[in-house]
Amino acid sequence: MQLRHVFSELRQGLRRNLTMHIAVVLTLFVSLTLVGLGILLNSQAQKTEDYFGSKLQATIYLCNGARGEVGCVGAVSDAEKAAIVDAIEDNGHVKSWYEESQQVAFDRSKELMGDNFRISSPDAMHSSIWVTLKDPRDYDSVVSSVQTLPGVHSVFTAKKILDPIYSTINAFKYGSLAIGGFLILAALLLVANTIRLAAFARRREIGIMRLVGASSLYISLPFLLEALVTAVIGVALAAGALGAFMRFGVHDRLSDSLRFMPWVDSADYLGAVGWLAIIGPLLTVLPTLVLTRKYLKV
């Protein structure tokens, strides 16, 4: 009988403040979706950094003696090459290294570029030393130790190319989390207003329940169930939006067109939804527990 009364109050409360509950659900939906996108983008940034970080190498191009070569005075000598190798081996951040001759560089470039390759002789190519680091983020230590040595034409790291990619992903991540945070604050304010209006509308019933000795939990239970229902709907809608993003955005577009790198998968999606399933109820149930003590005076 008591449970029947609680669920009857739940239905009446949802119907009486329908527009307020819809506003809470929509605000939760948008805010949780943005938070979920932030979580997915964080996972994507980590996957991208781990994938490329394990493959990137610093490439030290040596002088080949071409006329007008910037920073070079003739082709690199054996003594200069030995000094460069010593600097690499003395660097504690270096994991391994190997040398690529002009002929190997010529053959590899010709194979990659095909008919677009216009260089006719290996002598026009630069021999190079490819360095793999223990930690891919320590490129600066290698660059600073060799770039000013005689015989070094230039030092190239793909980090210069990938940094804008990382920056863009991080900008989207922090932007979505920031906007989601503001909307979460709006959801909390809506929850507070909903509880206040619901308590005012039921003030007569609450007074009668106090007189007959109803417990604080029993009086608050319909409000808590309303908060839980709105949280469940908001989380479900946000999970659906993230699922659509994964299906049509990541799977159908990005992963098919850019197959050379890993993308967030179903495990990352489920992890993000798991966080939303925790955050959503906390945003509605906890404020309801606090505010019912104030507005219901139980």
Residue frames relative to the residue before (quaternion, step in Angstrom):
aa qw qx qy qz dx dy dz
M 1.0000 0.0000 0.0000 0.0000 0.00 0.00 0.00
Q 0.6673 0.4986 -0.3033 0.4627 3.53 0.94 -0.88
L 0.6533 0.5057 -0.3139 0.4679 3.58 0.97 -0.86
R 0.6166 0.5415 -0.3482 0.4531 3.56 1.05 -0.74
H 0.6480 0.5088 -0.3136 0.4720 3.57 1.01 -0.80
V 0.6351 0.5333 -0.3329 0.4487 3.60 0.98 -0.84
F 0.7056 0.4496 -0.2756 0.4733 3.59 0.85 -0.94
S 0.5917 0.5438 -0.3647 0.4702 3.58 1.16 -0.53
E 0.6479 0.4992 -0.3049 0.4879 3.58 1.02 -0.80
L 0.6143 0.5494 -0.3417 0.4518 3.58 1.08 -0.74
R 0.6724 0.4878 -0.3017 0.4679 3.59 0.89 -0.93
Q 0.6664 0.4983 -0.3070 0.4619 3.57 0.93 -0.87
G 0.6537 0.5193 -0.3146 0.4516 3.56 0.98 -0.82
L 0.6563 0.4989 -0.3111 0.4729 3.59 0.96 -0.83
R 0.6867 0.4705 -0.2888 0.4729 3.58 1.00 -0.81
R 0.6594 0.5341 -0.3133 0.4264 3.59 0.96 -0.84
N 0.7901 0.2151 -0.1033 0.5646 3.60 1.00 -0.84
L 0.0844 0.8594 -0.5001 0.0649 3.54 1.05 0.83
T 0.6884 0.4867 -0.3039 0.4437 3.60 0.80 -0.96
M 0.6403 0.5140 -0.3311 0.4649 3.59 1.01 -0.74
H 0.6598 0.4985 -0.3124 0.4675 3.58 0.96 -0.83
I 0.6211 0.5237 -0.3444 0.4705 3.59 1.04 -0.71
A 0.6405 0.5205 -0.3256 0.4613 3.59 0.98 -0.81
V 0.6466 0.5071 -0.3206 0.4711 3.59 0.98 -0.83
V 0.6568 0.5177 -0.3136 0.4498 3.58 0.92 -0.93
L 0.6808 0.4874 -0.2985 0.4581 3.59 0.86 -0.91
T 0.6520 0.5023 -0.3204 0.4690 3.57 0.99 -0.80
L 0.6389 0.5074 -0.3210 0.4810 3.57 1.01 -0.80
F 0.6325 0.5517 -0.3294 0.4324 3.56 0.96 -0.89
V 0.7052 0.4523 -0.2744 0.4720 3.60 0.79 -1.00
S 0.6888 0.4877 -0.2971 0.4467 3.58 0.84 -0.95
L 0.6798 0.4735 -0.3006 0.4725 3.60 0.90 -0.84
T 0.6043 0.5446 -0.3609 0.4560 3.59 1.08 -0.62
L 0.6698 0.4861 -0.2971 0.4762 3.58 0.94 -0.87
V 0.6343 0.5073 -0.3332 0.4788 3.58 1.00 -0.75
G 0.6469 0.5155 -0.3161 0.4645 3.59 0.99 -0.82
L 0.6315 0.5147 -0.3291 0.4775 3.59 1.03 -0.76
G 0.6284 0.5319 -0.3318 0.4605 3.57 1.03 -0.75
I 0.6476 0.5069 -0.3121 0.4757 3.58 1.01 -0.81
L 0.6634 0.4945 -0.3050 0.4715 3.60 0.95 -0.86
L 0.6604 0.4969 -0.3132 0.4678 3.59 0.96 -0.80
N 0.6068 0.5348 -0.3516 0.4713 3.57 1.09 -0.61
S 0.6482 0.5000 -0.3080 0.4848 3.58 1.02 -0.82
Q 0.6478 0.5202 -0.3196 0.4557 3.59 1.02 -0.81
A 0.6419 0.5194 -0.3242 0.4615 3.58 0.97 -0.84
Q 0.6588 0.5043 -0.3093 0.4649 3.58 0.99 -0.82
K 0.6476 0.5114 -0.3171 0.4676 3.59 0.98 -0.84
T 0.6597 0.5126 -0.3103 0.4537 3.58 0.93 -0.90
E 0.6745 0.4950 -0.2973 0.4600 3.57 0.90 -0.92
D 0.6624 0.4998 -0.3079 0.4655 3.58 0.96 -0.86
Y 0.6763 0.5091 -0.3032 0.4375 3.59 0.93 -0.91
F 0.7430 0.3886 -0.2337 0.4924 3.56 0.71 -1.04
G 0.6055 0.5745 -0.3556 0.4206 3.56 1.08 -0.66
S 0.6788 0.4790 -0.2946 0.4723 3.58 1.06 -0.68
K 0.7334 0.4232 -0.2317 0.4789 3.60 1.21 -0.37
L 0.6007 0.6050 -0.3651 0.3739 3.59 1.12 -0.56
Q 0.0808 -0.7725 0.6291 0.0313 3.50 -1.17 0.72
A 0.4097 -0.6503 0.5695 0.2914 3.52 -1.26 0.44
T 0.1696 -0.7950 0.5790 0.0634 3.57 -0.83 1.02
I 0.1549 -0.7843 0.5985 0.0516 3.56 -0.72 1.15
Y 0.1739 -0.7990 0.5705 0.0765 3.58 -0.43 1.22
L 0.2752 -0.7834 0.5433 0.1241 3.57 -0.82 1.05
C 0.6038 -0.5755 0.4127 0.3660 3.56 -1.19 0.60
N 0.2111 -0.7990 0.5522 0.1095 3.58 -0.98 0.84
G 0.5777 -0.6358 0.3584 0.3656 3.59 1.27 0.14
A 0.3935 0.7204 -0.4883 0.2961 3.59 1.22 0.23
R 0.5656 -0.6145 0.4308 0.3418 3.57 -1.10 0.72
G 0.8286 0.2114 -0.1713 0.4893 3.55 -0.98 0.87
E 0.3739 0.7383 -0.4877 0.2780 3.57 1.22 0.30
V 0.4078 -0.7411 0.4832 0.2257 3.59 -0.60 1.17
G 0.8383 0.1984 -0.1616 0.4815 3.55 -0.95 0.97
C 0.6963 0.4397 -0.2665 0.5008 3.60 1.24 0.06
V 0.1350 -0.7366 0.6550 0.1012 3.52 -1.26 0.60
G 0.8097 -0.1073 0.0282 0.5763 3.53 0.18 1.27
A 0.6804 -0.4718 0.3628 0.4277 3.53 -1.36 0.05
V 0.6106 -0.5606 0.4132 0.3770 3.55 -1.20 0.58
S 0.3241 -0.7461 0.5511 0.1860 3.58 -0.94 0.90
D 0.6706 -0.4870 0.3674 0.4222 3.54 -1.31 0.27
A 0.6487 0.5165 -0.3230 0.4561 3.59 1.01 -0.81
E 0.6560 0.5025 -0.3145 0.4671 3.57 0.99 -0.81
K 0.6433 0.5132 -0.3224 0.4678 3.57 1.01 -0.81
A 0.6372 0.5253 -0.3265 0.4598 3.59 1.00 -0.78
A 0.6434 0.5158 -0.3190 0.4671 3.60 1.04 -0.77
I 0.6323 0.5217 -0.3247 0.4718 3.57 1.06 -0.77
V 0.6591 0.5024 -0.3052 0.4690 3.59 0.93 -0.90
D 0.6319 0.5264 -0.3348 0.4600 3.60 0.98 -0.78
A 0.6530 0.5127 -0.3178 0.4580 3.60 0.97 -0.83
I 0.6410 0.5154 -0.3204 0.4699 3.56 1.07 -0.75
E 0.7091 0.4655 -0.2710 0.4550 3.58 0.82 -1.00
D 0.6566 0.5028 -0.3138 0.4663 3.59 1.14 -0.54
N 0.5745 0.5843 -0.3803 0.4287 3.57 1.24 -0.28
G 0.3873 -0.7690 0.4660 0.2038 3.58 -0.57 1.13
H 0.6283 0.5494 -0.3403 0.4331 3.61 1.24 -0.25
V 0.5810 0.6080 -0.3658 0.3988 3.59 1.25 -0.29
K 0.2897 -0.7564 0.5671 0.1493 3.54 -0.93 0.98
S 0.7669 -0.1841 0.1528 0.5956 3.59 0.92 -0.93
W 0.0809 -0.7854 0.6108 0.0594 3.54 -1.30 0.24
Y 0.0107 -0.7761 0.6288 0.0473 3.56 -1.27 0.34
E 0.4071 -0.7156 0.5213 0.2245 3.53 -1.22 0.55
E 0.1763 -0.7606 0.6179 0.0926 3.55 -1.10 0.80
S 0.3465 -0.7662 0.5061 0.1914 3.59 -0.62 1.13
Q 0.6797 -0.4735 0.3638 0.4259 3.55 -1.32 0.19
Q 0.6526 0.5223 -0.3209 0.4454 3.57 0.99 -0.81
V 0.6543 0.4966 -0.3129 0.4768 3.58 0.95 -0.86
A 0.6468 0.5113 -0.3209 0.4661 3.60 0.97 -0.83
F 0.6327 0.5312 -0.3209 0.4631 3.57 1.04 -0.81
D 0.6875 0.4830 -0.2883 0.4594 3.60 0.81 -1.00
R 0.6737 0.4971 -0.3080 0.4518 3.59 0.91 -0.89
S 0.6613 0.5025 -0.3076 0.4643 3.60 0.95 -0.85
K 0.6397 0.5250 -0.3201 0.4612 3.57 1.02 -0.79
E 0.6534 0.5102 -0.3085 0.4666 3.56 1.02 -0.81
L 0.6878 0.4887 -0.2856 0.4546 3.58 0.96 -0.85
M 0.7736 0.3824 -0.1873 0.4694 3.58 0.88 -0.95
G 0.2930 -0.8006 0.4866 0.1908 3.58 1.18 -0.35
D 0.8471 -0.0985 0.0988 0.5129 3.57 -0.87 -1.01
N 0.6203 0.5594 -0.3421 0.4304 3.60 1.21 -0.36
F 0.5394 0.6244 -0.4014 0.3975 3.58 1.28 -0.15
R 0.1321 -0.8470 0.5145 0.0218 3.60 -0.54 1.16
I 0.5379 0.6177 -0.4179 0.3929 3.63 1.21 -0.08
S 0.2991 -0.8129 0.4829 0.1288 3.57 -0.76 1.08
S 0.7990 0.2271 -0.1020 0.5475 3.59 1.15 -0.44
P 0.5418 -0.6212 0.4559 0.3358 3.62 -1.06 0.69
D 0.5674 0.6213 -0.3869 0.3772 3.60 1.15 -0.51
A 0.6392 0.5285 -0.3281 0.4522 3.59 1.20 -0.44
M 0.6082 0.5582 -0.3486 0.4439 3.57 1.27 -0.26
H 0.4223 -0.6696 0.5443 0.2774 3.55 -1.29 0.31
S 0.3568 -0.6493 0.6142 0.2717 3.54 -1.02 0.74
S 0.1128 -0.8225 0.5574 0.0044 3.56 -1.07 0.63
I 0.2635 -0.7137 0.6232 0.1814 3.52 -1.36 0.33
W 0.2027 -0.7888 0.5759 0.0708 3.57 -0.74 1.17
V 0.1198 -0.8239 0.5540 0.0040 3.56 -0.62 1.19
T 0.1511 -0.7579 0.6299 0.0775 3.56 -0.93 0.98
L 0.2672 -0.7989 0.5274 0.1109 3.56 -0.82 1.06
K 0.5862 -0.5627 0.4477 0.3732 3.54 -1.24 0.43
D 0.7620 0.1150 -0.0575 0.6347 3.56 1.08 -0.81
P 0.4284 -0.7451 0.4425 0.2558 3.64 -0.46 1.16
R 0.6308 0.5551 -0.3438 0.4193 3.61 1.17 -0.37
D 0.6299 0.5714 -0.3235 0.4148 3.60 1.27 -0.16
Y 0.2073 0.8148 -0.5191 0.1537 3.59 1.08 0.67
D 0.6201 0.5874 -0.3530 0.3818 3.55 0.96 -0.81
S 0.6220 0.5577 -0.3503 0.4235 3.57 1.05 -0.69
V 0.6681 0.4744 -0.2951 0.4914 3.60 1.03 -0.77
V 0.6449 0.5358 -0.3253 0.4372 3.56 0.90 -0.95
S 0.7037 0.4775 -0.2774 0.4470 3.58 0.82 -0.97
S 0.6854 0.5069 -0.2928 0.4331 3.59 1.09 -0.64
V 0.7992 0.3089 -0.1545 0.4920 3.63 1.11 -0.52
Q 0.5839 0.6488 -0.3898 0.2935 3.60 1.03 -0.61
T 0.7171 0.4203 -0.2622 0.4902 3.62 1.13 -0.47
L 0.4813 0.6760 -0.4427 0.3398 3.61 1.22 0.02
P 0.5548 -0.5882 0.4602 0.3666 3.62 -1.10 0.61
G 0.7582 0.3590 -0.2802 0.4667 3.55 -1.01 0.87
V 0.6250 0.5099 -0.3442 0.4806 3.60 1.26 -0.19
H 0.2875 -0.7665 0.5535 0.1531 3.55 -0.71 1.12
S 0.7628 -0.2170 0.1773 0.5827 3.60 0.87 -0.95
V 0.2490 -0.7254 0.6181 0.1723 3.53 -1.33 0.31
F 0.0963 -0.8098 0.5787 0.0104 3.55 -0.76 1.08
T 0.0221 0.7535 -0.6571 0.0001 3.55 -1.11 0.81
A 0.4798 -0.6779 0.4787 0.2846 3.57 -0.98 0.86
K 0.4347 0.6975 -0.4579 0.3389 3.56 1.27 -0.11
K 0.6095 0.5611 -0.3499 0.4374 3.58 1.08 -0.70
I 0.6796 0.4701 -0.2829 0.4870 3.57 1.09 -0.71
L 0.7302 0.4616 -0.2430 0.4411 3.58 0.94 -0.90
D 0.5199 0.6595 -0.4158 0.3492 3.59 1.14 -0.47
P 0.6556 0.4883 -0.3418 0.4635 3.67 0.89 -0.74
I 0.6101 0.5403 -0.3576 0.4560 3.60 1.10 -0.65
Y 0.6555 0.4978 -0.3076 0.4773 3.57 0.92 -0.94
S 0.6561 0.5221 -0.3184 0.4423 3.58 0.92 -0.87
T 0.6528 0.5138 -0.3167 0.4579 3.58 0.98 -0.82
I 0.6516 0.5070 -0.3155 0.4678 3.58 0.93 -0.91
N 0.6717 0.4950 -0.3026 0.4607 3.58 0.91 -0.89
A 0.6253 0.5377 -0.3463 0.4472 3.59 1.02 -0.74
F 0.6568 0.4899 -0.3061 0.4848 3.59 0.96 -0.86
K 0.6412 0.5404 -0.3246 0.4375 3.58 0.97 -0.87
Y 0.7303 0.4232 -0.2520 0.4734 3.57 0.70 -1.07
G 0.6120 0.5520 -0.3492 0.4459 3.57 1.10 -0.64
S 0.6797 0.4798 -0.2928 0.4713 3.58 0.89 -0.92
L 0.6502 0.5060 -0.3217 0.4666 3.59 1.01 -0.76
A 0.6511 0.5152 -0.3245 0.4532 3.60 0.99 -0.81
I 0.6746 0.4716 -0.3005 0.4818 3.60 0.87 -0.91
G 0.6276 0.5324 -0.3287 0.4632 3.56 1.03 -0.79
G 0.6344 0.5339 -0.3290 0.4520 3.58 1.03 -0.76
F 0.6499 0.5012 -0.3191 0.4740 3.60 0.96 -0.82
L 0.6756 0.4822 -0.3006 0.4697 3.58 0.96 -0.82
I 0.5906 0.5452 -0.3696 0.4662 3.59 1.13 -0.57
L 0.6241 0.5210 -0.3346 0.4765 3.59 1.02 -0.76
A 0.6392 0.5122 -0.3235 0.4737 3.59 1.00 -0.80
A 0.6358 0.5237 -0.3310 0.4604 3.60 1.01 -0.77
L 0.6361 0.5251 -0.3309 0.4585 3.59 0.99 -0.80
L 0.6567 0.4984 -0.3121 0.4721 3.60 0.96 -0.83
L 0.6415 0.5130 -0.3257 0.4683 3.59 1.03 -0.75
V 0.6191 0.5327 -0.3412 0.4653 3.58 1.01 -0.77
A 0.6520 0.5148 -0.3150 0.4589 3.59 0.92 -0.89
N 0.6762 0.4823 -0.3008 0.4688 3.61 0.90 -0.88
T 0.6299 0.5376 -0.3348 0.4496 3.57 1.02 -0.77
I 0.6615 0.4942 -0.3102 0.4711 3.59 0.92 -0.88
R 0.6524 0.5184 -0.3239 0.4480 3.59 0.93 -0.84
L 0.6753 0.4790 -0.2972 0.4755 3.61 0.92 -0.87
A 0.6532 0.5118 -0.3205 0.4568 3.57 0.98 -0.81
A 0.6472 0.5090 -0.3199 0.4686 3.58 0.98 -0.82
F 0.6492 0.5076 -0.3234 0.4651 3.61 0.98 -0.77
A 0.6693 0.5031 -0.3039 0.4545 3.60 0.96 -0.84
R 0.7597 0.3521 -0.1909 0.5123 3.60 1.08 -0.63
R 0.2861 0.8086 -0.4916 0.1507 3.58 1.18 0.23
R 0.6457 0.5177 -0.3408 0.4460 3.62 1.01 -0.70
E 0.6657 0.4932 -0.3062 0.4689 3.59 0.93 -0.90
I 0.6418 0.5228 -0.3282 0.4550 3.59 1.01 -0.79
G 0.6406 0.5240 -0.3259 0.4570 3.58 1.01 -0.80
I 0.6513 0.5045 -0.3170 0.4700 3.58 0.98 -0.81
M 0.6538 0.5137 -0.3180 0.4557 3.59 0.97 -0.84
R 0.6141 0.5278 -0.3521 0.4693 3.59 1.07 -0.63
L 0.6677 0.5257 -0.3038 0.4307 3.57 0.92 -0.93
V 0.7198 0.4185 -0.2542 0.4920 3.59 1.04 -0.71
G 0.5963 -0.6371 0.3377 0.3528 3.59 1.28 0.23
A 0.2870 0.7613 -0.5340 0.2300 3.60 1.10 0.54
S 0.4965 -0.6692 0.4711 0.2893 3.56 -1.05 0.79
S 0.6540 -0.5138 0.3860 0.3991 3.53 -1.28 0.40
L 0.6555 0.5140 -0.3164 0.4539 3.59 0.93 -0.85
Y 0.6516 0.5239 -0.3232 0.4434 3.57 0.95 -0.84
I 0.6661 0.4877 -0.3043 0.4753 3.59 1.00 -0.81
S 0.7089 0.4658 -0.2593 0.4618 3.59 1.00 -0.82
L 0.5214 0.6980 -0.4028 0.2805 3.59 1.14 -0.58
P 0.6537 0.4977 -0.3541 0.4468 3.69 0.82 -0.73
F 0.6406 0.5183 -0.3254 0.4638 3.59 1.04 -0.76
L 0.6516 0.5114 -0.3155 0.4631 3.58 0.99 -0.82
L 0.6555 0.5034 -0.3146 0.4668 3.58 1.01 -0.81
E 0.6096 0.5326 -0.3538 0.4685 3.60 1.06 -0.68
A 0.6579 0.5030 -0.3099 0.4670 3.57 0.93 -0.90
L 0.6596 0.5092 -0.3127 0.4558 3.59 0.97 -0.82
V 0.6363 0.5271 -0.3309 0.4558 3.59 1.00 -0.81
T 0.6709 0.4813 -0.3096 0.4716 3.60 0.87 -0.88
A 0.6371 0.5223 -0.3359 0.4566 3.62 1.02 -0.73
V 0.6560 0.5141 -0.3187 0.4514 3.59 0.90 -0.89
I 0.6601 0.4935 -0.3148 0.4708 3.60 0.93 -0.86
G 0.6558 0.5160 -0.3132 0.4535 3.60 0.94 -0.89
V 0.6612 0.4942 -0.3055 0.4747 3.59 0.94 -0.87
A 0.6461 0.5240 -0.3244 0.4503 3.60 0.96 -0.85
L 0.6632 0.4917 -0.3094 0.4718 3.60 0.93 -0.86
A 0.6561 0.5001 -0.3163 0.4684 3.61 0.97 -0.84
A 0.6357 0.5166 -0.3314 0.4682 3.60 1.00 -0.77
G 0.6450 0.5145 -0.3196 0.4659 3.58 1.04 -0.74
A 0.6483 0.5095 -0.3180 0.4679 3.58 1.00 -0.81
L 0.6583 0.4871 -0.3127 0.4812 3.60 0.96 -0.82
G 0.6240 0.5355 -0.3394 0.4568 3.58 1.05 -0.71
A 0.6448 0.5037 -0.3161 0.4802 3.58 1.02 -0.80
F 0.6282 0.5271 -0.3308 0.4669 3.58 1.03 -0.78
M 0.6603 0.4980 -0.3064 0.4712 3.60 0.95 -0.86
R 0.7024 0.4857 -0.2763 0.4409 3.58 0.88 -0.95
F 0.8100 0.3027 -0.1431 0.4815 3.56 0.64 -1.11
G 0.7085 0.4471 -0.2689 0.4753 3.59 1.10 -0.56
V 0.7734 0.3419 -0.1847 0.5009 3.57 0.68 -1.10
H 0.7479 0.4292 -0.2466 0.4423 3.58 0.63 -1.11
D 0.7628 0.4037 -0.2234 0.4530 3.60 0.72 -1.04
R 0.7795 0.3391 -0.1773 0.4959 3.59 1.04 -0.64
L 0.7837 0.3753 -0.2149 0.4459 3.56 0.38 -1.22
S 0.7226 0.4467 -0.2758 0.4498 3.59 0.71 -1.00
D 0.6542 0.5000 -0.3251 0.4651 3.60 1.12 -0.54
S 0.7406 0.4112 -0.2342 0.4770 3.59 0.97 -0.79
L 0.7678 0.2324 -0.1288 0.5829 3.61 1.16 -0.58
R 0.0287 0.8619 -0.5029 0.0576 3.53 0.49 1.22
F 0.5541 0.6446 -0.3918 0.3520 3.59 1.22 -0.23
M 0.7619 0.2998 -0.1860 0.5432 3.62 1.20 -0.21
P 0.5249 -0.6424 0.4499 0.3308 3.61 -1.12 0.54
W 0.1867 -0.7714 0.6001 0.0997 3.56 -1.17 0.65
V 0.6529 -0.4895 0.3842 0.4318 3.56 -1.24 0.34
D 0.1929 -0.8029 0.5602 0.0657 3.55 -0.98 0.89
S 0.7791 -0.3469 0.2382 0.4648 3.55 -1.33 -0.20
A 0.6101 0.5495 -0.3600 0.4430 3.60 1.07 -0.64
D 0.6527 0.4901 -0.3109 0.4870 3.60 1.00 -0.79
Y 0.6249 0.5361 -0.3324 0.4600 3.58 1.05 -0.76
L 0.6764 0.4822 -0.2978 0.4704 3.58 0.86 -0.93
G 0.6206 0.5350 -0.3432 0.4591 3.58 1.06 -0.68
A 0.6570 0.5002 -0.3088 0.4721 3.59 0.98 -0.85
V 0.6550 0.5004 -0.3134 0.4715 3.59 0.97 -0.85
G 0.6070 0.5559 -0.3496 0.4475 3.58 1.07 -0.68
W 0.6511 0.4977 -0.3133 0.4798 3.57 0.98 -0.80
L 0.6487 0.5119 -0.3211 0.4628 3.59 0.99 -0.81
A 0.6366 0.5337 -0.3253 0.4518 3.59 1.06 -0.75
I 0.6566 0.4661 -0.3063 0.5077 3.57 1.21 -0.42
I 0.6936 0.4960 -0.2824 0.4395 3.56 0.87 -1.02
G 0.6407 0.5762 -0.3309 0.3848 3.60 0.89 -0.96
P 0.7176 0.4208 -0.2725 0.4834 3.65 0.65 -0.98
L 0.6144 0.5491 -0.3601 0.4375 3.59 1.04 -0.69
L 0.6589 0.5293 -0.3090 0.4362 3.59 1.03 -0.79
T 0.7559 0.3588 -0.2114 0.5052 3.60 1.11 -0.49
V 0.7061 0.4774 -0.2845 0.4388 3.59 0.84 -0.94
L 0.6760 0.4999 -0.3160 0.4396 3.61 0.83 -0.90
P 0.6639 0.4680 -0.3322 0.4793 3.67 0.83 -0.79
T 0.6235 0.5424 -0.3457 0.4445 3.58 1.06 -0.71
L 0.6331 0.5309 -0.3281 0.4579 3.59 0.98 -0.80
V 0.6894 0.4728 -0.2814 0.4711 3.56 0.96 -0.87
L 0.7455 0.4487 -0.2412 0.4298 3.57 0.76 -1.04
T 0.5819 0.5726 -0.3929 0.4234 3.61 1.09 -0.49
R 0.6095 0.5465 -0.3519 0.4539 3.59 1.09 -0.61
K 0.6810 0.4745 -0.2859 0.4788 3.57 1.11 -0.66
Y 0.7817 0.3864 -0.2005 0.4467 3.56 0.69 -1.08
L 0.7157 0.4219 -0.2560 0.4942 3.58 1.12 -0.58
K 0.2207 -0.8092 0.5102 0.1904 3.55 1.29 -0.44
V 0.3162 0.7470 -0.5194 0.2687 3.54 0.81 0.99
